């Protein structure tokens, strides 16, 4: 048979972590015992309240059928109360919130809903690779905009205004930023809203990291008038230690949410009810819950900083989120060279910044989703494998 995949598949690469984690698994099968500091998959437990709700609801006879495409009312209300309590944003839980099977799903549905083939999408460089892959799969025209360290990884609006924005319909932003750890700024959000309205561009802000090592959680929807042109994604994966549950949400005006629901309802059939009930409970965590997580991440961050310093990398100590992002020294040709050297010589997996775009080429990223003991051991392995 002479069979080939669709052009959209030929135009994308397998996700970096999909390939690299397969290689790491093979190295482990060979007895190499790799310490993985690559992906941001929280290793701590969800709250006891969430676990109990999951187990108890799973015993109910009506819990195992198909669920609403819009999620259960308790979950939508939980998200609305969460936004009101922590971000000062009022959302109608019946019209302005849509639960998702993880916010990564939302990236695809937003693109599917608003972008026709050859429409332009503004994608940050560096940025989350899914913004690019979703755009390519759906035939969008990718228009990269720079994020630079000297600007605190914030958009340069003067440069944006000078770009050819013809046909651009959507812009991806991500604060607190992944991979750089640049924090959200009120001024940035205000200018993004102004920019979106001026150019008739939908601003899509991806916001899963605002509670990790960050004293000032913020939503772009808190800016007056933001709902006119902005949609925000959020997730249970990071701050609530639920990455494998695949629970997220998006929020925006009623019209936008209705259009996205039209696309989503033709693709999936809702989420397992016990998980939704549990997530709703988790959303009412108090300040102590988030602080208990951050106490652990702060302790881990110290070892990550020591690793960066030993490697001769520089980093911004004010960055937030569950990663540490550092600039590599001139002795290494590329981030991939350094990351592979550490993997093969020290048996530690770090993320090379090139996967996030050309502006990430001279950087590496360390995940804080490993125990202090593992991070300490990783530091010792690196010192032994890269003796100065």
Secondary structure by P-SEA (a helix, b strand, c coil): ccccccaaaaaccccaaaaaaaaaaaaaaacccccccccccccccccaaaaaaaaaaaacccccccccccccaaaaaaaaaaaaacccccccccccccccccaaaaaaaaaaacccccbbbbbcccccaaaaaaaaaabbbbbbbbbbcccccccaaaaaaacccccccbbbbbcccccccccccaaaaaaaaaaaaaacbbbbbbcccccccccbbbbccccccccccbbbbbbccccccccccccccccccaaaaaaaaaaaaaccccccaaaaaaaaaaaaccaaaaaaaaaaaaaaaaaaaaaaaaabbbbcccccccbbbbbbccccccaaaaaaaaaaaccbbbbbccccccccccbbbbbccccaaaaaaaaaaaaaaccc
